[in-house]
Amino acid sequence: MFTALDRSVNHSMKLGNNSRLNVAGKGVVKIMLKGVSYAIGEVYYVPDLKNKLLSVGQLQEKGSTVIFKNGKCNIQHPRRGEIVEADMSLNRMFIVFSEEECREQQQGECLQTTSNESFKLWHEIFGHLNTKGMHTLQSKKLVSGLLSFKIEEDTCADCLTGK
């Protein structure tokens, strides 16, 4: 949740799959971790981004220490010590919920994907996972919030080149 937002910031950002999304502002977000409120400044507001992403580089620039070891991510504040530890998920992401987000998630409103997510995008996000693997993720509900999408045949140019 933004506590301050400058909507004059307007450009685009590049994602890991080389697609671009519009940035519609920059501001301050407050998160609650272990009963302590933290303000993170210079956060981009990207309306079309389905999940909130935290920049490891930005945390380090602001003096925090981020350690990835043994399937865990530990974030340490320079004065307050450890503020969060997150386990690695099946899709190799480290998911951190603020206490406010946890309350929202219990109401079914937090970190939901939409039905227009394409197979191609998820295929790229999961490191060009084959169709059988994508079907397994979907049918066994291995990814929280992943809604149904049509499983497409192997039409990925990168995958076909790799074969």
Secondary structure, 3 states (H helix, E strand, C coil): CEEEEECCCCEEEECCCCCEEEECCEEEEEEEECCEEEEEEEEECCCCCCCCCCCHHHHHHCCCEEEEECCEEEEEECCCEEEEEEEECCCCCECCCCHHHHHHHHCCCCCCCCCCCCHHHHHHHCCCCCHHHHHHHHHCCCCCCCCCCCCCCCCCHHHHHHC
